[in-house]
Amino acid sequence: MISVGDGHDGGGSSGVKLSHEIDDVFSDSGLLSKSPDFSYRPQQQEMAVAVAETLEDTGVLSVEAGTGVGKSLAYLIPAVKFAIENERKAVISTHTINLQEQLVNKDLPIVKKLLKQEFDAVLLKGRGNFVCPARLRRAMERPRDLFSSSETEELRAIYDWAEETLDGSLSDMDFQPSAKVWSQVCSEAHVCTRKSCGRGDACFYQNVRKRAEKAEVIVVNHTLFFTLFAQEVESIELGESGSGGYLFANDFAILDEAHTLEDVAAKQLGLRLSHAGMRFDVQRLYNPKTKRGLLKTLRNGEGMQCAEELLEVAETFFEEVGEVVEFGQYSREFRVRKPELVDNSMALPLRNFWTAVEEAAEDLEKDSAVRNELMDGARRMREMHGGLKMFLDQDDDDSVYWVEKTGRDGENLVLQSAPINVADRLRETMFGKGKTCVLTSATLGAGDADLGYFRKRVGAEKSRFLKIGSPFDYQKQMQVYVMQSMPDPGTEKYESALVHWIERVLKYTEGKAFVLFTSYRVMRNVAEAMEDYFDEMGWRLLVQGDGMPRHQMVDVFRDDVHSVLFGTDSFWAGVDVPGESLSNVIVTRLPFSVPDHPLIACKIEEIEENGGNAFMEYSVPEAVIKLRQGVGRLIRSEKDSGLVVILDNRVVTKRYGKMFLDSLPPAPVKIVKE
């Protein structure tokens, strides 16, 4: 039986090393074996022991564990036990909401039951997810100054919901509020503070923060993790006292779904300044068109005039940006290679506006709610001013800069930057001396035994590595077919060949398939060409982009056994459909990233400038990982079986094709040459 005590030596109250105890817990005669829901898996035991050793030794572990290993319990049990015994805080970070909910609602309660030890686990969301009762109450006192009649009705609906909710977060709502109304009532960093909202237990976000500070386990998503971690790093760089941990003092981190770490870190450590976002933040204080806003309530003429002038200048500024950038036919990004893309015409209007807002705040009672709202608005303008200067000056030589058009019609322009190499930013701050961190995923590597590609990309070169296979019997559960007769992607007959083979393959499994595309345009063309076929077969076709949310598409697909789902990027990973409903995964093309995105292009350039082969060192490994993720949708349990069909002849006609086949689970492979 596992012993949980108050020792602080990392070895348990009995003096036995944690790794030895964990080895026993996961053995075929250990604590877990007594549960009727547990089946002994040596792979899970190996991972759990490795996690325990890493926690004991204060180090970094990169561990790939195949589907079915049971990663969650393999890291949760040693992490919780270590946190309790050493008064440390375990920060568990995931990429998807589904895994977060699994950890909080299923796995952690199992751990609590097994350990027979009380501990507090908190799901920490960004503060913008929570309603602030104080801000909501103030908005209800002056709705006409802030909202239109329809928006006021929505405000009342939020108020009624807030009276009943126990959670206070967006996920507890049965309707989706508009961004404008929600922004006036949600928690804000400089408005909803401990001083203003922390007394008592009325504030949902402050309550969660209080619990988080006392809890042994914190569950977050990667975006929030790197947002808070970036603030921690910035505090240290500015000479301010940080917590000394990742997010909290004396914590350690476990990042599941770590294959997304590089991309998420790049986004969160970079810059994003959008026209729509700037307009939104200004109009929160005053909207010249509706004549509503906080400044109107205060009858502050100077502030209202400055807001109107800023919005006019911003309109002209982004029009000028749009005139000098040239987007490709299918591209939504334009790389900016030189400073001073356009004149910084917004600098002075931004300064005038935040000055007027601060002066308006100074006339109000110190620490009053309205004053805090104004000061928060001024802070946003300052940050925008700094971000705009950073983008136009291109001060950081280690970042890439680009303009992106967003929105359905591409009407919103966004100025963006990101570090080219996140490894340089994370090597010491995330994985340096004294840091304790575990990185794990089912697809962490690119087929390399030492996970070297992943470790180099994120700056964890010195981490311990471990590669653990799946307990599933892929020789019996899965078959891989490669259609060698397929024409090369992009050639004249490619799409018609896709239609031909997809039709043939679907008949073998009577639908029940994911068809994974790399191009939205090709997906739409194939879907249109196959409409009659699906009508004839009586199978439902679900196509990404037809208006149905992703999670709803998956639910419909799961319930309608013979249905077929056509999906692009987001369906290659993070989708779990065990059982008969998914018996066939058809990969239409090897998932090479198109090198027209500025960040990808810059990474490729950097490799080539250093004398490397960007295709083999970056493009192929990235595509291998993505293929592994797509194929991984098929076998999700010991009872699953089915086909993987690859409609890309390069797997057998190109020298690098062997890397793709070798990276797949050990299933029989048949090359179809007809």
C-alpha positions in Angstrom: 0.0 0.0 0.0 1.2 3.5 -0.9 2.2 5.6 2.1 1.5 9.3 2.1 3.2 11.3 4.8 4.6 14.7 5.7 8.2 14.0 4.8 10.2 16.6 2.8 13.0 14.5 1.5 11.3 13.5 -1.8 11.4 10.0 -0.6 8.1 9.5 1.2 7.4 9.4 4.9 8.8 5.9 5.3 12.2 7.0 3.9 11.6 4.8 0.8 12.5 6.5 -2.4 9.4 7.8 -4.3 10.5 5.9 -7.5 10.6 2.6 -5.6 7.1 3.2 -4.1 5.7 4.2 -7.5 7.3 1.1 -9.1 5.3 -1.0 -6.5 2.1 0.9 -7.0 2.1 0.2 -10.8 3.3 -3.4 -10.5 1.1 -6.4 -11.3 0.5 -6.9 -7.6 0.5 -3.3 -6.5 -2.1 -0.8 -5.3 -3.6 -0.3 -8.8 -3.9 -4.0 -9.5 -6.6 -4.2 -6.8 -8.9 -2.0 -8.8 -11.3 -3.9 -11.2 -10.8 -1.2 -13.8 -7.0 -1.6 -13.9 -5.0 -3.9 -16.2 -1.3 -4.1 -15.6 0.8 -2.4 -18.3 4.6 -2.5 -18.0 4.7 0.5 -20.3 2.7 2.6 -17.8 4.9 1.3 -14.9 8.0 2.3 -16.8 6.8 5.8 -17.4 5.5 6.3 -13.8 8.9 5.3 -12.4 10.7 7.7 -14.8 8.5 10.6 -13.8 9.1 9.8 -10.1 12.8 9.7 -10.6 12.7 13.1 -12.4 10.8 14.6 -9.5 13.2 13.2 -7.0 16.3 14.3 -8.8 15.1 17.8 -9.9 15.5 17.4 -13.6 13.7 17.5 -17.0 12.2 14.4 -18.7 11.0 14.1 -22.3 8.9 11.0 -22.6 6.9 9.7 -25.6 4.3 7.2 -24.5 2.2 5.5 -27.2 -1.6 5.5 -27.2 -3.0 3.2 -24.5 -0.1 3.5 -22.1 -2.2 5.4 -19.7 0.0 8.5 -19.5 -2.4 10.5 -17.2 -2.2 8.2 -14.2 1.5 7.5 -14.9 2.4 11.2 -14.2 -0.5 12.2 -11.9 0.1 9.6 -9.2 3.8 10.4 -8.7 3.2 14.1 -9.1 0.4 14.3 -6.5 2.3 12.1 -4.0 5.5 14.2 -4.5 3.5 17.5 -4.2 1.9 16.4 -0.9 5.0 15.0 0.7 7.2 17.9 -0.2 4.7 20.8 0.0 5.3 21.5 -3.7 2.7 22.6 -6.2 2.2 20.4 -9.3 1.2 22.5 -12.4 -0.3 20.2 -15.1 -0.7 21.8 -18.5 -2.5 20.4 -21.5 -3.3 21.7 -25.0 -6.9 20.6 -25.4 -10.0 21.3 -23.3 -11.0 17.6 -23.6 -7.8 16.4 -21.8 -8.2 19.1 -19.1 -11.8 17.9 -18.4 -10.6 14.3 -18.3 -7.9 15.2 -15.7 -10.2 17.2 -13.5 -13.4 15.1 -13.7 -12.1 11.6 -14.1 -8.4 11.0 -13.5 -7.7 13.2 -10.4 -10.7 11.8 -8.5 -9.3 8.3 -9.2 -5.9 9.4 -7.8 -7.6 10.8 -4.7 -9.5 7.5 -4.2 -6.3 5.4 -4.7 -4.1 7.5 -2.4 -6.8 7.9 0.2 -5.4 11.3 0.8 -7.2 14.6 0.5 -5.7 17.2 -1.8 -7.1 20.1 -3.7 -6.9 20.2 -7.5 -8.0 23.4 -9.3 -8.7 24.0 -12.9 -7.2 27.5 -13.5 -8.7 29.4 -16.5 -7.8 32.8 -17.7 -9.5 35.6 -15.8 -11.4 36.7 -18.9 -13.4 33.5 -18.7 -15.1 34.6 -15.4 -17.8 37.2 -14.8 -16.9 39.8 -12.2 -19.9 40.4 -10.0 -18.7 43.9 -9.1 -18.3 45.0 -12.8 -21.6 43.3 -13.6 -23.4 45.2 -10.9 -21.9 48.5 -12.1 -22.8 47.8 -15.7 -26.4 47.2 -14.6 -26.5 50.6 -12.9 -25.8 52.5 -16.2 -26.7 50.2 -19.1 -27.9 53.0 -21.4 -24.5 54.7 -21.3 -22.8 51.5 -22.4 -25.2 49.4 -24.5 -27.9 49.4 -27.1 -31.3 48.0 -26.2 -30.5 44.5 -27.5 -27.2 44.5 -25.7 -29.0 45.6 -22.5 -31.2 42.5 -22.8 -28.1 40.3 -23.1 -26.7 42.1 -20.0 -29.8 41.2 -18.1 -29.5 37.6 -19.2 -25.9 37.5 -17.9 -27.1 39.0 -14.6 -29.8 36.4 -14.2 -27.3 33.6 -15.0 -24.8 35.1 -12.5 -27.4 34.9 -9.7 -27.6 31.2 -10.1 -24.2 30.0 -11.3 -21.7 28.4 -8.9 -18.8 28.5 -11.3 -19.1 32.0 -12.8 -17.3 31.0 -16.0 -18.3 31.0 -19.7 -18.3 27.2 -19.8 -21.2 27.3 -17.3 -23.4 29.4 -19.6 -26.0 28.0 -22.0 -25.6 30.9 -24.4 -22.7 32.7 -25.9 -22.5 36.4 -25.0 -21.2 39.0 -27.4 -17.6 40.1 -26.9 -18.7 43.7 -26.4 -21.1 43.0 -23.5 -18.9 40.3 -21.9 -15.8 42.6 -22.0 -17.6 45.1 -19.7 -18.5 42.5 -17.1 -15.7 39.9 -17.1 -12.7 39.9 -14.7 -9.9 42.3 -15.7 -6.4 42.2 -14.3 -6.2 45.9 -13.1 -9.9 46.2 -12.3 -10.9 43.0 -10.6 -8.1 43.0 -8.0 -7.7 41.4 -4.6 -8.2 44.7 -3.0 -11.4 45.6 -4.9 -12.9 42.1 -5.3 -10.9 39.8 -3.0 -12.8 40.4 0.2 -15.5 37.9 1.0 -16.4 35.1 -1.5 -18.5 36.9 -4.1 -15.8 37.1 -6.8 -15.5 33.9 -8.8 -12.1 34.6 -10.2 -10.6 35.7 -6.9 -12.0 32.6 -5.3 -10.3 30.4 -7.9 -7.0 32.2 -7.4 -7.3 31.8 -3.6 -7.9 28.1 -4.1 -5.1 27.8 -6.6 -2.6 29.3 -4.1 -3.4 26.7 -1.5 -4.0 23.8 -3.9 -1.5 21.0 -4.4 -2.4 20.5 -8.1 -3.2 23.2 -10.7 -4.5 22.2 -14.2 -4.1 24.8 -17.0 -3.9 24.9 -20.8 -0.7 25.6 -22.6 -1.8 29.1 -23.7 -2.5 30.3 -20.1 0.7 28.5 -18.9 2.9 30.4 -21.3 1.0 33.7 -20.8 1.6 33.5 -17.0 5.1 32.1 -17.5 6.1 35.0 -19.8 5.0 37.4 -17.1 7.1 35.6 -14.6 10.2 35.7 -16.9 9.6 39.4 -17.6 9.5 40.2 -13.9 12.8 38.5 -13.4 14.4 40.3 -16.4 13.2 43.6 -15.1 14.9 42.9 -11.8 11.6 42.4 -9.9 11.2 39.5 -7.6 9.5 36.6 -9.3 8.0 33.6 -7.6 11.0 31.4 -8.4 8.8 28.8 -10.1 7.0 28.5 -13.3 3.7 30.0 -12.2 3.9 29.7 -8.4 6.7 29.6 -5.8 8.3 26.2 -5.5 6.2 24.5 -8.2 7.1 21.9 -10.9 5.5 21.4 -14.3 4.1 18.5 -16.3 3.2 19.4 -19.9 1.0 16.8 -21.6 0.4 17.0 -25.3 3.8 18.6 -25.4 4.1 18.2 -29.2 2.3 21.5 -29.4 4.7 23.3 -27.0 6.9 25.0 -29.7 3.9 26.6 -31.6 2.0 27.7 -28.5 5.2 29.2 -26.9 6.0 31.1 -30.1 2.5 32.7 -30.1 2.5 33.6 -26.5 6.0 35.0 -26.4 5.4 37.0 -29.5 3.3 40.1 -30.4 -0.2 40.5 -31.8 -1.8 43.9 -32.6 -5.0 43.9 -34.6 -7.1 46.7 -36.0 -10.3 45.1 -34.7 -8.8 44.6 -31.2 -7.6 48.2 -31.0 -10.9 49.5 -32.1 -12.7 47.3 -29.6 -10.5 48.6 -26.7 -11.1 52.2 -27.6 -14.8 51.8 -28.0 -15.0 50.2 -24.6 -14.3 53.7 -23.3 -16.1 55.6 -26.0 -17.8 54.7 -29.2 -18.4 57.8 -31.4 -21.0 56.0 -33.5 -23.3 54.9 -30.7 -22.3 57.8 -28.4 -21.9 55.3 -25.6 -19.1 54.4 -23.2 -17.5 55.3 -19.8 -16.2 58.6 -21.0 -19.7 59.6 -22.1 -21.0 58.7 -18.6 -18.4 61.1 -17.2 -19.2 63.8 -19.8 -15.5 63.9 -20.5 -15.4 65.9 -23.8 -11.6 65.8 -24.2 -11.4 62.0 -23.8 -14.3 61.5 -26.3 -12.7 63.8 -28.9 -9.3 62.0 -28.5 -11.0 58.6 -28.9 -12.7 59.8 -32.1 -9.4 61.1 -33.5 -7.6 57.9 -32.6 -10.2 55.7 -34.4 -10.0 57.9 -37.5 -6.2 57.8 -37.6 -6.2 54.0 -37.0 -8.5 53.5 -39.9 -6.1 55.4 -42.2 -3.1 53.6 -40.7 -4.4 50.1 -41.4 -5.6 51.2 -44.8 -2.0 52.3 -45.6 -0.7 48.9 -44.2 -3.2 47.1 -46.5 -1.9 49.1 -49.5 1.8 48.2 -49.0 1.4 44.5 -48.3 0.8 41.9 -51.0 -1.0 38.7 -50.1 -0.7 35.7 -52.4 -3.8 34.1 -54.0 -4.3 31.7 -51.1 -2.1 33.3 -48.5 -3.4 35.3 -45.5 0.1 36.4 -44.3 2.7 38.8 -45.7 6.2 38.8 -44.2 7.6 42.2 -43.3 11.4 42.1 -43.8 12.3 45.7 -43.1 11.5 48.3 -40.4 9.1 51.2 -40.9 6.6 49.4 -43.1 4.5 52.6 -42.8 4.8 55.8 -40.8 3.8 55.5 -37.1 0.9 57.9 -37.4 -0.9 56.3 -34.4 1.8 57.1 -31.9 0.7 60.7 -31.0 -3.1 59.9 -31.0 -2.5 57.0 -28.7 -0.5 59.1 -26.4 -3.1 61.9 -26.4 -5.9 59.4 -25.7 -4.3 57.6 -22.8 -3.2 61.0 -21.3 -6.8 62.3 -21.5 -8.1 59.0 -19.9 -5.5 59.2 -17.1 -6.5 62.9 -16.4 -10.1 61.9 -16.3 -9.2 59.1 -13.8 -7.2 61.6 -11.6 -10.4 63.6 -10.9 -12.1 60.5 -9.4 -11.8 59.1 -5.9 -8.7 56.9 -5.5 -9.4 53.2 -5.9 -12.9 53.8 -7.1 -14.2 51.3 -9.6 -14.6 53.8 -12.4 -11.1 55.1 -11.9 -9.7 51.6 -12.1 -11.6 51.0 -15.3 -10.1 54.1 -16.8 -6.6 53.3 -15.7 -6.9 49.9 -17.2 -8.0 51.4 -20.5 -5.1 53.8 -20.4 -2.7 50.8 -19.8 -4.1 49.1 -22.8 -3.3 52.1 -25.0 0.2 52.3 -23.6 0.8 48.6 -24.4 -0.6 49.2 -27.9 1.8 52.1 -28.3 4.8 50.0 -27.2 3.7 47.0 -29.4 3.2 49.2 -32.5 6.7 50.8 -32.0 8.2 47.3 -31.6 6.6 46.0 -34.8 7.5 49.0 -36.9 11.1 49.3 -35.5 11.7 45.5 -35.6 14.0 45.8 -32.6 14.3 42.1 -32.0 16.6 40.5 -34.6 15.6 37.0 -33.3 11.9 37.5 -34.3 10.0 37.3 -37.5 7.4 39.9 -38.4 4.3 39.7 -40.6 0.9 41.1 -41.4 -2.0 38.7 -41.4 -5.6 39.2 -42.6 -8.3 37.6 -40.5 -12.0 37.4 -40.5 -14.3 35.6 -43.0 -13.5 38.2 -45.7 -10.0 39.0 -44.5 -11.2 42.5 -43.6 -9.2 42.7 -40.3 -5.4 43.3 -40.4 -3.2 42.0 -37.6 0.5 43.0 -37.0 2.3 40.0 -35.6 5.7 38.8 -34.5 7.1 35.6 -33.0 10.5 34.4 -31.9 12.1 32.3 -34.7 13.7 29.9 -32.3 11.7 29.4 -29.0 14.5 27.0 -27.8 16.7 30.0 -27.1 13.9 31.6 -25.0 13.1 28.4 -23.1 16.5 26.6 -22.6 17.3 28.3 -19.3 14.0 29.7 -18.2 12.0 26.4 -18.6 14.7 23.7 -18.5 17.7 25.3 -16.7 19.3 24.5 -13.4 16.9 23.9 -10.6 13.9 23.4 -12.8 11.7 20.3 -12.6 9.6 19.5 -15.7 8.1 16.6 -17.5 7.2 16.8 -21.2 5.1 14.1 -22.7 2.9 13.1 -25.7 2.0 10.1 -27.7 3.8 11.7 -30.7 6.7 13.6 -29.2 9.3 12.3 -31.7 9.7 12.2 -35.4 10.6 8.5 -35.4 14.0 9.2 -33.8 14.9 7.0 -30.9 16.3 9.7 -28.7 13.5 12.3 -29.3 16.4 14.6 -30.4 14.3 16.5 -32.9 11.7 17.6 -30.3 14.3 18.3 -27.6 16.3 20.5 -29.9 13.3 22.5 -31.1 12.2 23.4 -27.6 15.6 23.8 -25.9 15.4 20.7 -23.8 18.5 19.1 -25.3 19.9 18.2 -21.9 16.7 16.5 -20.7 16.5 12.8 -20.0 14.6 11.0 -22.7 12.4 7.9 -22.8 10.4 6.4 -25.7 7.7 3.9 -24.7 5.7 1.9 -27.1 1.9 1.3 -27.1 0.5 -1.9 -25.4 -1.9 -2.3 -28.4 -1.4 -5.2 -30.8 -1.1 -3.2 -34.0 -0.2 -6.4 -36.0 -3.8 -7.6 -35.4 -5.7 -4.4 -34.9 -4.5 -2.3 -37.8 -3.6 -2.6 -41.5 -1.8 0.1 -43.6 -2.4 0.4 -47.3 -0.4 2.7 -49.6 -1.8 3.5 -53.0 1.3 3.7 -55.2 -0.7 4.3 -58.3 -1.8 7.7 -57.1 -0.6 10.7 -59.2 1.6 13.2 -57.6 -0.3 15.8 -55.4 -1.1 19.0 -57.4 -1.1 17.3 -60.8 -4.0 17.4 -63.2 -5.5 14.0 -62.3 -4.8 14.1 -58.6 -8.3 15.2 -57.4 -10.2 12.8 -59.6 -7.9 10.0 -58.3 -8.7 11.0 -54.8 -12.4 10.6 -55.5 -11.8 7.2 -57.1 -9.8 5.8 -54.2 -11.8 7.3 -51.4 -15.0 5.8 -53.0 -13.3 2.3 -53.2 -11.8 2.3 -49.8 -15.0 3.5 -48.0 -16.9 0.5 -49.4 -14.6 -1.8 -47.4 -15.6 -0.3 -44.1 -19.1 0.9 -45.1 -18.1 4.5 -44.3 -17.0 4.9 -40.7 -14.0 7.0 -41.8 -12.0 10.1 -41.2 -10.7 11.5 -44.5 -7.8 13.9 -43.6 -6.9 16.7 -46.0 -4.0 19.3 -46.0 -5.9 21.7 -48.2 -9.3 23.2 -47.5 -9.8 23.9 -51.2 -9.1 20.3 -52.3 -11.3 19.0 -49.5 -14.2 21.2 -50.8 -13.7 20.1 -54.4 -13.6 16.4 -53.4 -16.7 16.7 -51.2 -18.6 18.4 -54.0 -17.6 15.7 -56.5 -18.7 12.9 -54.1 -22.1 14.2 -53.2 -24.0 11.8 -55.4 -21.9 8.9 -54.1 -22.8 9.6 -50.5 -26.5 10.0 -51.5 -26.4 6.7 -53.3 -24.7 4.9 -50.3 -27.0 6.5 -47.8 -24.1 7.7 -45.6 -23.9 11.1 -44.0 -21.0 13.3 -45.1 -19.7 15.8 -42.5 -17.4 18.4 -44.0 -15.4 20.8 -41.9 -16.4 24.4 -42.5 -20.1 23.7 -43.3 -21.1 25.6 -40.1 -21.2 22.8 -37.6 -18.8 23.3 -34.7 -15.9 20.8 -34.5 -17.0 19.2 -31.2 -20.6 18.8 -32.6 -19.2 17.2 -35.8 -17.4 14.6 -33.8 -20.5 13.9 -31.7 -22.6 13.4 -34.8 -19.9 11.2 -36.4 -19.7 9.1 -33.3 -23.4 8.5 -33.1 -24.0 8.0 -36.8 -22.0 4.8 -37.3 -21.7 4.8 -41.1 -21.0 8.5 -41.4 -17.8 9.9 -43.0 -16.0 13.1 -41.8 -13.8 15.2 -44.1 -11.5 17.4 -42.0 -8.3 19.5 -42.3 -5.7 20.6 -39.8 -7.6 20.4 -36.5 -8.9 16.9 -37.1 -5.4 15.4 -37.4 -4.9 15.5 -33.6 -6.9 15.9 -30.4 -9.9 13.9 -31.6 -10.9 10.7 -29.7 -13.4 8.4 -31.3 -13.0 4.8 -30.0 -15.2 2.0 -31.3 -16.7 1.0 -34.6 -17.7 4.5 -35.7 -14.0 5.2 -36.7 -12.7 2.1 -38.6 -10.9 3.8 -41.4 -8.4 6.8 -41.5 -7.7 8.0 -45.0 -4.7 10.3 -45.4 -5.1 12.2 -48.7 -1.6 13.7 -48.7 1.6 13.7 -46.6 1.1 16.7 -44.2 4.0 18.9 -45.2 3.5 22.4 -44.0 3.3 25.0 -46.8 6.5 27.1 -46.3 4.6 30.3 -47.1 3.9 31.2 -43.5 6.5 33.7 -42.4 7.4 31.8 -39.2 7.9 28.5 -41.1 9.8 30.3 -43.9 12.1 32.0 -41.4 12.9 28.7 -39.6 13.8 27.1 -43.0 16.0 30.1 -43.9 17.8 29.9 -40.5 18.6 26.2 -41.1 19.9 26.8 -44.6 21.9 29.8 -43.5 23.7 27.6 -41.0 24.5 25.1 -43.8 21.8 22.6 -43.0 19.2 20.8 -45.2 15.9 22.5 -44.2 13.7 19.9 -46.0 15.3 16.9 -44.1 15.9 18.7 -40.9 12.6 20.5 -40.5 10.0 19.8 -43.2 10.2 16.1 -43.1 10.3 15.7 -39.3 7.3 18.0 -38.9 5.3 16.1 -41.5 6.2 12.8 -39.9 4.9 14.0 -36.5 1.7 15.2 -38.1 1.2 11.9 -40.0 1.7 10.0 -36.7 -1.0 12.1 -35.1 -3.4 11.6 -37.9 -2.9 7.8 -38.0 -3.2 7.8 -34.2 -6.9 8.7 -34.5 -7.7 5.1 -35.5 -6.7 2.7 -32.6 -7.9 4.2 -29.3 -8.6 1.1 -27.3 -7.7 -2.6 -27.2 -11.0 -3.5 -28.9 -10.5 -1.1 -31.9 -9.5 -2.3 -35.3 -9.4 -0.8 -38.8 -7.5 0.5 -41.9 -5.1 3.3 -42.5 -5.0 4.3 -46.2 -2.3 6.7 -47.5 -3.2 8.2 -50.8 0.3 9.7 -51.5 2.8 7.7 -53.6 5.7 9.6 -52.2 5.8 7.2 -49.2 7.2 4.6 -51.6 8.7 6.6 -54.5 10.8 9.1 -52.5 13.9 8.3 -50.4 12.5 10.1 -47.4 9.2 8.0 -47.6 10.8 5.3 -45.5 11.0 7.7 -42.6 7.2 8.1 -42.7 6.5 4.3 -42.8 9.1 3.6 -40.1 7.5 6.1 -37.8 4.1 4.4 -37.9 2.9 1.8 -35.4 4.2 -1.8 -36.1 1.2 -2.8 -38.3 1.3 -4.8 -41.6 1.8 -2.5 -44.7 0.6 -3.4 -48.1 1.7 -1.4 -51.2 -1.1 -1.3 -53.8 0.4 -0.9 -57.3 -2.7 -1.2 -59.5 
